[in-house]
């Protein structure tokens, strides 16, 4: 199973266009600190790739990844579809950027699919341009695509819905599956990757999946719970915003560091000190055997 990390930043990227915080200012001064919105590319057989989330950076992410570039035909693309972890704009706006394609698949949970079709009206918007096949995750693992050699399963990790869908009835079907982690398994080798760029709770189900995974990539939006309040970007804490912090009583580092597989963080907010590769926080993670995922990183399982 081959994966390419396309981006590792939280909403707005690093730097964020309207932000002059130290993290964004530092990324403008030092281009090697720049990070695009969090996303993965997953190879699903010869000449076919699926993207995990479709970010506003999708065009540049594809251009920066030779395996995703078009060819040999003039309009032939290896991008076969999108897997979604949630319905947030930062993870779905890129779907509209694929309107020039002949067609592609989108796989999401029921509430995410409902929000994109009925609230953002992406189905109606894209229908005159391309054929989008909207599919739903079931309750268990399913083949990613015929002959892909990969199974995928969505594990609900949060009931947090995007603001544009905040007024949907609280008893809507599948309300606990607004945000999911994706468990990917190679049917050839049995090796597993668990990807959770947004994580509001570390449930027993998530723990069991993490214990079986050879690689776990999780939410690293905030270093500590008070970071959003302390930096002035929000009146809510990290957990109040639906993101478990890396450190502190509710932190994930002590859990991630005890897992048997490789552990990495992604989805870094522009206020997170980990955005600076020379920050001492990187050493603290390395001492626990943990890493921060980097844009363009390749992971082979």
C-alpha positions as CSV (number, residue, x, y, z in Angstrom):
1,X,0.0,0.0,0.0
2,X,1.5,3.3,-1.1
3,X,0.5,6.7,0.2
4,X,1.7,10.2,-0.7
5,X,1.1,13.0,1.9
6,X,-0.3,15.9,-0.1
7,X,-0.7,18.3,2.8
8,X,-0.5,18.6,6.6
9,X,-2.0,21.9,7.6
10,X,-5.4,22.7,9.2
11,X,-7.9,25.1,7.8
12,X,-6.4,28.0,5.9
13,X,-3.0,26.3,5.3
14,X,0.3,27.7,6.5
15,X,0.5,30.6,6.0
16,X,-3.2,31.5,6.0
17,X,-4.0,34.3,3.6
18,X,-5.5,36.7,6.2
19,X,-3.3,35.9,9.2
20,X,-0.1,37.6,10.5
21,X,0.4,35.4,13.5
22,X,4.0,34.3,14.2
23,X,3.4,31.0,12.5
24,X,2.1,32.5,9.3
25,X,4.7,35.3,9.3
26,X,7.5,32.7,9.8
27,X,6.2,30.6,6.9
28,X,6.2,33.6,4.6
29,X,9.8,34.4,5.5
30,X,10.9,30.8,5.4
31,X,9.1,29.0,2.5
32,X,10.2,25.5,3.7
33,X,7.8,26.0,6.6
34,X,4.8,26.3,4.2
35,X,2.1,23.5,4.5
36,X,-0.9,22.8,2.3
37,X,-4.2,21.6,3.6
38,X,-4.2,18.1,5.0
39,X,-4.7,15.4,2.5
40,X,-3.4,12.0,1.3
41,X,-3.1,10.2,-2.1
42,X,-3.6,6.5,-2.0
43,X,-2.6,4.2,-4.9
44,X,-5.4,1.8,-5.8
45,X,-3.8,-0.3,-8.5
46,X,-1.9,0.5,-11.6
47,X,-2.6,4.0,-12.8
48,X,-5.4,4.7,-10.3
49,X,-5.2,6.9,-7.2
50,X,-7.8,8.1,-4.6
51,X,-7.4,11.3,-2.7
52,X,-8.3,11.4,1.0
53,X,-10.2,14.7,1.2
54,X,-10.4,17.3,-1.6
55,X,-8.9,20.5,-0.3
56,X,-8.7,24.0,-1.8
57,X,-5.1,23.2,-2.7
58,X,-6.1,20.2,-4.8
59,X,-4.8,21.6,-8.1
60,X,-1.4,22.4,-6.7
61,X,-1.2,19.2,-4.8
62,X,-1.8,17.2,-8.0
63,X,0.7,19.2,-9.9
64,X,3.4,18.6,-7.2
65,X,2.9,14.9,-7.3
66,X,4.2,13.3,-10.6
67,X,2.1,10.1,-10.1
68,X,-1.1,12.2,-10.1
69,X,-0.4,14.3,-13.2
70,X,-2.4,13.6,-16.3
71,X,-1.3,11.5,-19.3
72,X,-0.5,9.8,-21.5
73,X,-3.8,10.8,-23.1
74,X,-4.6,14.6,-23.3
75,X,-7.4,14.3,-20.7
76,X,-6.4,11.0,-19.0
77,X,-6.0,11.4,-15.2
78,X,-5.0,8.8,-12.6
79,X,-7.3,10.5,-10.0
80,X,-10.2,8.1,-9.7
81,X,-12.0,9.4,-6.7
82,X,-12.2,11.0,-3.3
83,X,-12.6,9.6,0.2
84,X,-14.0,12.0,2.7
85,X,-13.4,12.1,6.5
86,X,-16.0,14.9,7.0
87,X,-18.0,17.6,5.3
88,X,-15.9,20.6,6.3
89,X,-15.2,23.1,3.6
90,X,-11.4,22.7,3.9
91,X,-11.8,19.0,3.0
92,X,-14.5,19.3,0.3
93,X,-14.1,22.5,-1.7
94,X,-11.6,20.8,-4.0
95,X,-14.4,18.5,-5.3
96,X,-15.6,21.4,-7.5
97,X,-12.1,21.8,-8.9
98,X,-12.4,18.4,-10.5
99,X,-15.3,19.5,-12.7
100,X,-13.1,19.0,-15.9
101,X,-12.9,15.2,-15.2
102,X,-14.9,12.8,-17.3
103,X,-16.1,11.4,-14.0
104,X,-15.0,10.3,-10.5
105,X,-16.2,8.6,-7.3
106,X,-16.9,10.3,-3.9
107,X,-17.1,8.0,-0.9
108,X,-18.5,9.5,2.4
109,X,-20.7,8.7,5.4
110,X,-24.4,9.3,5.1
111,X,-24.6,12.7,6.9
112,X,-21.5,14.0,4.9
113,X,-23.1,13.0,1.6
114,X,-26.4,14.6,2.6
115,X,-24.7,17.8,3.5
116,X,-22.8,18.1,0.3
117,X,-25.7,17.2,-1.9
118,X,-28.5,19.0,-0.1
119,X,-26.7,22.0,1.5
120,X,-23.8,22.7,-0.8
121,X,-25.8,21.3,-3.7
122,X,-22.6,19.9,-5.2
123,X,-24.5,17.3,-7.2
124,X,-26.7,19.8,-8.9
125,X,-23.7,22.2,-9.5
126,X,-21.4,19.6,-11.0
127,X,-24.0,17.7,-13.1
128,X,-23.6,19.9,-16.2
129,X,-19.8,19.4,-16.1
130,X,-19.0,15.9,-15.1
131,X,-20.4,12.6,-13.7
132,X,-19.9,12.2,-10.0
133,X,-20.8,8.9,-8.4
134,X,-21.8,9.6,-4.8
135,X,-21.3,6.5,-2.6
136,X,-21.7,5.8,1.1
137,X,-19.7,4.0,3.7
138,X,-21.5,1.1,5.3
139,X,-21.0,-0.3,8.8
140,X,-17.9,-2.4,8.0
141,X,-15.0,-2.6,5.6
142,X,-15.6,-2.4,1.9
143,X,-13.4,-2.6,-1.2
144,X,-12.0,0.7,-2.2
145,X,-12.5,-0.2,-5.9
146,X,-12.6,-3.4,-7.9
147,X,-9.2,-5.0,-8.0
148,X,-7.7,-2.2,-5.9
149,X,-6.3,-4.6,-3.2
150,X,-7.5,-2.2,-0.5
151,X,-10.3,-2.2,1.9
152,X,-11.5,0.9,3.6
153,X,-13.7,1.5,6.7
154,X,-15.0,4.7,8.3
155,X,-14.8,4.9,12.1
156,X,-16.9,7.7,13.5
157,X,-14.9,9.9,15.8
158,X,-17.1,13.0,16.2
159,X,-20.6,14.4,15.8
160,X,-19.3,17.9,15.0
161,X,-21.0,19.2,11.9
162,X,-19.8,22.0,9.6
163,X,-21.4,25.4,10.3
164,X,-23.4,25.4,7.1
165,X,-25.2,22.2,8.4
166,X,-25.5,23.2,12.0
167,X,-29.3,23.6,11.9
168,X,-30.0,20.0,10.7
169,X,-32.2,18.0,13.1
170,X,-30.1,16.5,16.0
171,X,-31.7,13.2,15.4
172,X,-30.7,13.0,11.7
173,X,-29.5,9.5,10.7
174,X,-25.9,8.8,11.3
175,X,-25.3,12.0,13.4
176,X,-22.4,10.4,15.1
177,X,-20.6,10.0,11.7
178,X,-20.1,13.6,10.8
179,X,-16.3,13.1,11.3
180,X,-14.6,9.8,10.7
181,X,-11.2,8.2,10.8
182,X,-10.4,6.0,7.8
183,X,-8.9,2.5,8.4
184,X,-7.2,1.3,5.2
185,X,-6.1,-2.3,4.8
186,X,-4.1,-4.0,2.1
187,X,-5.8,-7.3,1.2
188,X,-2.5,-8.6,-0.1
189,X,-0.2,-7.9,2.9
190,X,-2.8,-7.2,5.7
191,X,-1.0,-4.0,6.6
192,X,-3.1,-1.2,7.9
193,X,-3.1,2.6,8.0
194,X,-5.4,4.6,10.3
195,X,-5.9,8.3,9.3
196,X,-7.7,10.7,11.5
197,X,-7.0,14.4,10.7
198,X,-9.8,15.5,13.0
199,X,-10.3,13.6,16.3
200,X,-12.7,14.8,19.0
201,X,-12.6,11.6,21.1
202,X,-10.2,8.6,21.5
203,X,-12.9,5.9,21.8
204,X,-12.4,2.3,22.6
205,X,-13.2,1.5,18.9
206,X,-10.6,3.9,17.8
207,X,-8.1,2.5,20.2
208,X,-8.6,-1.1,19.0
209,X,-8.2,0.1,15.4
210,X,-5.0,2.0,16.3
211,X,-3.6,-1.1,18.0
212,X,-3.9,-3.1,14.8
213,X,-2.5,-0.4,12.5
214,X,1.0,-0.4,11.2
215,X,0.8,3.4,10.8
216,X,-1.4,5.9,12.6
217,X,-1.7,9.5,11.4
218,X,-3.8,11.6,13.8
219,X,-5.1,15.1,14.5
220,X,-2.3,17.5,15.5
221,X,-4.2,20.7,15.1
222,X,-3.2,22.1,18.5
223,X,-0.2,21.5,20.8
224,X,-2.2,22.0,24.0
225,X,-5.9,22.6,24.9
226,X,-5.5,26.3,25.7
227,X,-3.7,27.2,22.5
228,X,-6.8,28.7,20.6
229,X,-7.7,30.9,23.5
230,X,-4.1,31.9,24.4
231,X,-3.3,32.9,20.8
232,X,-6.6,34.8,20.4
233,X,-8.0,32.9,17.5
234,X,-11.0,31.6,19.5
235,X,-12.8,31.7,22.8
236,X,-13.0,27.9,22.7
237,X,-10.4,25.4,23.8
238,X,-9.0,22.8,21.4
239,X,-11.4,20.2,22.7
240,X,-14.2,22.7,22.5
241,X,-13.4,23.1,18.8
242,X,-13.5,19.3,18.3
243,X,-9.8,18.6,18.3
244,X,-8.0,16.6,20.9
245,X,-4.7,18.4,21.7
246,X,-1.3,16.7,21.5
247,X,-0.3,17.4,25.1
248,X,-2.0,17.8,28.5
249,X,-4.6,15.7,30.4
250,X,-6.7,15.2,27.2
251,X,-3.6,14.9,25.0
252,X,-3.0,12.2,22.5
253,X,0.8,11.9,22.6
254,X,0.9,9.4,25.5
255,X,-1.6,7.2,23.7
256,X,0.0,7.4,20.3
257,X,3.4,6.8,21.7
258,X,2.3,3.5,23.3
259,X,1.0,2.0,20.0
260,X,3.0,-0.7,18.2
261,X,2.9,1.1,14.8
262,X,4.4,4.3,13.5
263,X,2.8,7.4,14.9
264,X,2.6,10.8,13.1
265,X,0.7,14.1,13.5
266,X,-1.0,16.0,10.7
267,X,-3.6,18.9,10.3
268,X,-1.4,21.5,12.1
269,X,-3.0,24.8,12.8
270,X,-1.0,28.0,12.0
271,X,-0.7,28.7,15.8
272,X,0.9,25.3,16.5
273,X,4.6,25.6,17.3
274,X,5.2,22.4,15.4
275,X,4.9,24.5,12.2
276,X,8.5,25.6,12.9
277,X,10.7,22.6,12.1
278,X,13.3,24.0,14.6
279,X,10.8,24.3,17.5
280,X,11.8,22.3,20.7
281,X,8.4,20.6,20.6
282,X,9.6,18.4,17.8
283,X,12.3,16.9,20.1
284,X,9.7,16.2,22.8
285,X,7.7,14.2,20.3
286,X,10.8,12.4,19.0
287,X,11.6,11.4,22.6
288,X,8.3,9.5,22.5
289,X,9.0,7.9,19.1
290,X,6.5,10.2,17.3
291,X,6.8,12.3,14.2
292,X,5.1,15.2,12.4
293,X,4.1,14.3,8.9
294,X,5.5,16.5,6.1
295,X,4.1,17.6,2.8
296,X,5.3,15.3,0.0
297,X,6.2,12.5,2.5
298,X,5.8,9.0,1.0
299,X,4.6,6.1,3.2
300,X,4.8,2.5,2.0
301,X,3.1,-0.3,4.0
